[in-house]
Amino acid sequence: MIPAREIKEMARESGVPVSTIERDYAQNWLLAALGSLPMALKGGTGIRKVYIEQYRFSDDLDFTFLEPFERIEIATAVSHAVHWVYEECGIRFEDDIGLINTKTGYRATTRFRILSGSALSPIKIDFDLTRMDYEEVLLPVQRRDIFHPYSDNPKATVPSYCLEEIMAEKIRSIFQRVRPRDIYDIWQLDERVRSEDVMAILQRKCKAKGIVLDADILHNKEEKFRSAWNNSLRHQMKHVPEFSVAFETTLLKLEEYSHEDTSEHQSS
């Protein structure tokens, strides 16, 4: 395990709480332990871990299954992962691993400490695991190296969504919930993805969940996103950007995709 001073120095340089760095470090080792399983990393965690170094930090590990999993298989996989991590780098997780059924699949919860006194309670990492019958992966999954900006690199890989599929699900998510990180991620990915590939799957992703792309809906939620912006993001990055810039980019992107979809339907 890396020394305490390395964690504290990383927290200082990144401008985030020490517990954020502890979680980021533990996440990487858990990903190394789980990388051989048939499930694809996604969401903001996927962006940070395998696509954009020094991206915003993320709290959870989000996956979509690529093969069917039974509940007992999930419990066993997570248990094996935390024990492997302890053997390899010394992070000690609590023995009690939570596992609950959710509407989309399962959520497993692990807790741990690295530095004594860095947090009032043990640090939590949730694994949000989505069933195949709830979410279909539409673009090819990529196996990618895990970015590990620490001195004990496990040199591991993990299956991941491509950026275009992450983008499509982020756009859909702004209609399903109010989480400012979705706005931030759409803004950041805007110039990093192939718009035509996003558009090719976006409507199918939305239709599967009964979502209609409507910029007016996003307009109506603007103040909710704005009011939650700083509190949601300030533990994940050094400088929280101006909300209006990210929101306007998201709104323009949504209008672009909505217009393209309308044009396609009129021509068909």
N, C-alpha and C positions, 0 to 999 in steps of 0.2 A: 504494500500500500504506500502511496506517496506520503511524504511528511506533511505535518500540519501547516508548516510555514508555506508550502506550495499552494495549498488550498486557500489560505488567507491572502497570499499575494495575488492569486488569480481573482479572488473576490474584489480586492482593492483595484486591480487593473480594469476589471470588467464593470465596476461600479454597482455591484449587486450584493445581496446578503451572502454571508458565508454558507448558509444552508442551501442557497441556490447552486453554489459550486459543488457542495457535497452531493446534492441530488444529481447534477449533471454527470459527475464522475461515476457515481453508482449506476446510473442509467447505462452508461457506455459498457460497463462490465456485464450488466444484465443482458444487453443486446448481444454481446459476444457469446454469452451462454446460450441464448435463444436463437442465434443466427442460422442454425441448421434446420429449424422447424419450418413447415410449409405455411407460413403466414407472412404478410407483407406489411412492413412499417409504413406509416402514412402520417398526414397532418403536419403540424408545425414541428413536431419532434423529428419527423423524417427530413424536413428541410434542413434543420440544424445538424443532424447527425450524419447525413450522407451527401448533402448537396451544397450547402453554403456555410463555409466555416465562419465562426464568430457571428452567426445569426442569433436572433433572440433565444433566450433559454426557454425551456418547456417543462411543464410539471409532470405530465403523464407519458406513458408509452402506449401508442395507439396502433393496432394491427387489424387487418382483415384476414381471416382464414382463407387459405388456398385449397384446403382439403377439409372434409368434415372432422370435427373433434368432439369427443365425448367429455363430459364434465370431469370425470376422473382423470382423463389424459391431461387436461389443462392443469388440474391441481398438482399432478405428478411433475409436469414440465416446469412449473414455477418453483416447486419445492427443490427439484434438482438444480435449477438455475441458481437459486440463492445459496445452496450448499457449495456448488462449484465456484461461485464468486468468492465465497469465504476461503475456500482452499487455495484459490489462485492469487487473491490479492488482500485477503484479510478483513473485508467488510463483513461485519457480523449483523445479520438480519434477525429480527425477532422470530421465534418459532411459530407464532400464530399467523398464518397466512390466510387472509380473508378471501372468499370466493363467493360471489353472488350472481344470480341470473339477472340479466337486464333485458329490456325490450329488443336490443340489438344483438345480444349475445351474452357475454360474461364480463365481470369486472373482478380482477384479482388485486389484492392490496398487500403490499409489503411495507414494513417499517424498519428503520435502522438508525444508527448513530455512527459517525466517524469521529468528530471532535466533541468532547464533553463540554456542555454548556453553550454550544452554538445555537441551540433552539430549545424552547421550553419543553417541548415534547419530542419524541422520536420523529424523524423525517419520514414522510409517506411518499411512496411511489405507487400509483395506480396503473394497472394494465387494462386498457379498454380493448376488448377482443370482440370483433364483429363477425357474426356467422356468415357463411357463404350465401345462405338463402335470404339474408337481409341486405347484403351489399355485394353486387357483382363487380369484380375487377375487370375493366373493359380494355385497358391498354397493357402492353407487355410489362411484366414486373422486371425490375433490374436488380441484380446483385451488386451491391456497392460497398466500398470500404467505409468503415466507421471512422469519422474524424475524432481524434482523441488528443486534445491539446495538453496532455499531462505526461509526466516523465516515464510512466510504466505502460506504454502502449501495448494493448493486447493483440493488435494487428488482426482484427477480425472483420468479417463481412456480414451483411444482412440483406435479405430480399426487401425491396422497397417499391412503392408506387413510383411511377415517373412523375415529374413535376406537373405535367399537364393534367394528370388525374387528381393530384393533390389540389391543383387550382380549381378544377371543376367542382370538387366536393366543398372547397372553401366558399365558392360562389353560392352553391346551394345552401350552405350552412347559415348564411346571413339571413335567410328567410325562415330558418328553423329555430334560431336562438339569438340571443344578444350577447356575443362574446367579442370584445374589441379585437382580440388577436386575429380573428378571421378577416377583419378589415385591414389590419396591418399586413397580414400575409398576402392578401390579394394585391395590395399596393406594391409590396416588395417583389412579387413574382411577375408582375405585369410585363416587364421587358425581358424576362428570363424564359418565357414559355412560348411555344408555337400556338398562336391563337386558333389556327385552323384545327389543330389537334384537340384543343379544349372544346371548341364548338362541336366537333364531331361526336363528343360523348356527353356534353352538358345537358342537352334536352332529355336524353335517355336517363341520365342520373336524376334529373328533376322529376320526370314523369313517374319513375319508380317510387317516389315518395309523395306524389301528389302536389308537387311544388310548381308554381307558375312564375316565370321570370317577369317581374313587374317592378320597374324603377320607382313607381309611386309608393309601393310597400316599403322600400328601403328609405325613401324620403321621410315617411311617417315614423320610422324608427331612429332617425338621426339623433335626436336628443337623448335617447336611451343609450345609444353607443357612446355619445360624447360624454355623458355623465359618468360612465364606467371606465373611460379610456385610461386615465392615469393610474387609478387603483389597480386595474387589471394588468397593466404592462410594466409598472415601475420596478417590480422585483425581477423582471426578465431581461432588462437592458440598462445600460448606463444612462442614456439620454432618451427619454420618451419623445417621439416626434410630435409635431403639431397635428392635431386630429383632423383639421379641415383639409389638409393636403392629402392625407390618406383616404379620407372619405370621398372627396371629389374624384380622385382617381378610380376608386371602386365604383362610384356612380357612373362615370363615363364608360368604364369597361362593361358594366351591366347593360347600359343602353346600347352599346355596340353589339353585344351578344344577342340582346333582345331584337334588335333591328335585323341582324343576320338571320335569326330564326324566322321572323315574320316574312322576310324576303323569300326564304326557301319555301315556306308554306304557300305563298302566293304564286310561285313559279311551278309548283308541283300540281 
